[in-house]
Amino acid sequence: MNPPFKTAELDHLVLRCRDQAAMLAFYTDVIGLNEERRTESIGLIQLRAGAGMLDLVPTVGAPAGVARNLDHFCLGVEVADLQSAIDYLRTCGVEVVGEPTTRYGARGLGLSIYIRDPEGNLVELKQIRPRATA
């Protein structure tokens, strides 16, 4: 069965940080990324990395048992109807976490869902407009 969407890009990665100030300094001062956006209520700092983004969030408030510092990564998917992707994923036995919600990413705000891969990693699938075909 073919998916009803096309994975077009890696939108963003989210790192959980023990020392967010040190991580921010490293990625801005040493690596040269630019801060684009903050959401103070959840401690989120979003850095522009070319066409994608790197998000830094504090480890405080991490779900119980989270030991890794990769919170999740996001794939931009070209799909006209996100519900068709959800239906397809569930048919394939994939755990869909929560409901579709509008979230911010490399291309701005867009509708997305979270799923779990076979190793339990959290993956965000963010709906993007299909590219025009020639």
Secondary structure per residue as TSV (DSSP state, phi and psi in degrees):
chain	resnum	aa	ss	phi	psi
A	1	M	-	360.0	132.3
A	2	N	-	-90.8	141.9
A	3	P	-	-67.9	151.6
A	4	P	S	-84.9	21.5
A	5	F	S	-145.7	164.1
A	6	K	E	-120.3	124.4
A	7	T	E	-76.2	118.9
A	8	A	E	-104.8	-26.3
A	9	E	E	-168.5	162.5
A	10	L	E	-88.9	116.3
A	11	D	E	-82.0	-54.1
A	12	H	E	-160.8	160.8
A	13	L	E	-117.7	147.2
A	14	V	E	-121.2	120.5
A	15	L	E	-106.1	133.0
A	16	R	E	-85.7	132.0
A	17	C	E	-120.0	128.2
A	18	R	S	-71.2	-38.8
A	19	D	S	-126.0	86.4
A	20	Q	H	-63.4	-35.8
A	21	A	H	-62.8	-42.5
A	22	A	H	-66.2	-40.0
A	23	M	H	-65.4	-41.9
A	24	L	H	-61.7	-46.5
A	25	A	H	-61.0	-43.3
A	26	F	I	-60.4	-52.7
A	27	Y	I	-72.3	-24.9
A	28	T	I	-91.2	-51.3
A	29	D	I	-76.9	-40.0
A	30	V	I	-91.0	-46.8
A	31	I	S	-87.3	-26.2
A	32	G	-	92.2	16.7
A	33	L	-	-75.8	155.5
A	34	N	E	-108.2	137.2
A	35	E	E	-70.1	131.4
A	36	E	E	-110.3	-35.4
A	37	R	E	-160.9	149.0
A	38	R	E	-131.2	145.5
A	39	T	E	-125.3	93.7
A	40	E	G	-58.7	-35.0
A	41	S	G	-60.8	-25.8
A	42	I	G	-118.8	5.4
A	43	G	T	72.3	24.5
A	44	L	E	-87.3	130.5
A	45	I	E	-122.1	125.1
A	46	Q	E	-110.7	126.9
A	47	L	E	-112.8	138.3
A	48	R	E	-81.8	129.4
A	49	A	E	-127.9	81.1
A	50	G	T	64.4	-126.3
A	51	A	T	-79.4	-15.0
A	52	G	E	-107.8	-171.9
A	53	M	E	-137.7	154.9
A	54	L	E	-120.7	121.4
A	55	D	E	-104.8	138.2
A	56	L	E	-115.6	125.1
A	57	V	E	-129.1	149.6
A	58	P	E	-72.2	153.5
A	59	T	S	-69.9	-22.4
A	60	V	T	-59.2	129.8
A	61	G	T	88.6	3.7
A	62	A	-	-65.6	145.2
A	63	P	-	-56.6	147.2
A	64	A	T	-54.3	136.4
A	65	G	T	87.1	-3.2
A	66	V	-	-76.4	113.2
A	67	A	-	-109.5	-24.4
A	68	R	S	-80.6	158.0
A	69	N	S	-96.5	-4.2
A	70	L	E	-85.0	112.2
A	71	D	E	-73.9	-54.8
A	72	H	E	-165.8	167.9
A	73	F	E	-127.4	159.5
A	74	C	E	-123.6	132.2
A	75	L	E	-108.6	131.2
A	76	G	E	-79.9	125.3
A	77	V	E	-120.2	133.6
A	78	E	E	-84.5	111.5
A	79	V	-	-153.7	132.9
A	80	A	S	-72.8	-35.5
A	81	D	-	-131.6	108.5
A	82	L	H	-61.8	-30.1
A	83	Q	H	-61.8	-34.1
A	84	S	H	-64.7	-35.6
A	85	A	H	-67.1	-41.8
A	86	I	H	-61.8	-46.5
A	87	D	H	-60.2	-44.9
A	88	Y	H	-60.5	-48.7
A	89	L	H	-60.9	-43.1
A	90	R	H	-63.9	-37.9
A	91	T	H	-60.3	-33.2
A	92	C	T	-84.1	3.1
A	93	G	T	80.5	18.0
A	94	V	-	-85.8	134.3
A	95	E	-	-74.0	120.5
A	96	V	E	-98.8	123.8
A	97	V	E	-98.6	113.8
A	98	G	E	76.0	-165.0
A	99	E	E	-110.6	160.7
A	100	P	E	-58.7	136.9
A	101	T	E	-142.3	149.6
A	102	T	E	-79.0	126.2
A	103	R	E	-134.5	160.8
A	104	Y	E	-94.3	139.0
A	105	G	E	-149.3	-160.8
A	106	A	T	-59.2	-30.9
A	107	R	T	-102.4	16.2
A	108	G	E	95.5	-154.2
A	109	L	E	-76.2	144.4
A	110	G	E	-168.5	159.4
A	111	L	E	-75.3	135.4
A	112	S	E	-146.9	165.0
A	113	I	E	-132.6	161.2
A	114	Y	E	-110.4	142.7
A	115	I	E	-133.8	168.6
A	116	R	E	-114.9	135.5
A	117	D	-	-83.9	177.0
A	118	P	T	-61.2	-21.2
A	119	E	T	-92.3	0.9
A	120	G	-	90.4	2.9
A	121	N	-	-68.5	142.9
A	122	L	E	-85.7	126.3
A	123	V	E	-124.2	127.7
A	124	E	E	-96.0	132.7
A	125	L	E	-110.2	115.4
A	126	K	E	-109.5	125.5
A	127	Q	E	-69.0	127.8
A	128	I	E	-127.0	157.4
A	129	R	-	-67.6	134.7
A	130	P	-	-58.7	140.5
A	131	R	-	-70.5	145.6
A	132	A	-	-64.7	139.4
A	133	T	-	-99.9	145.4
A	134	A	-	-80.7	360.0
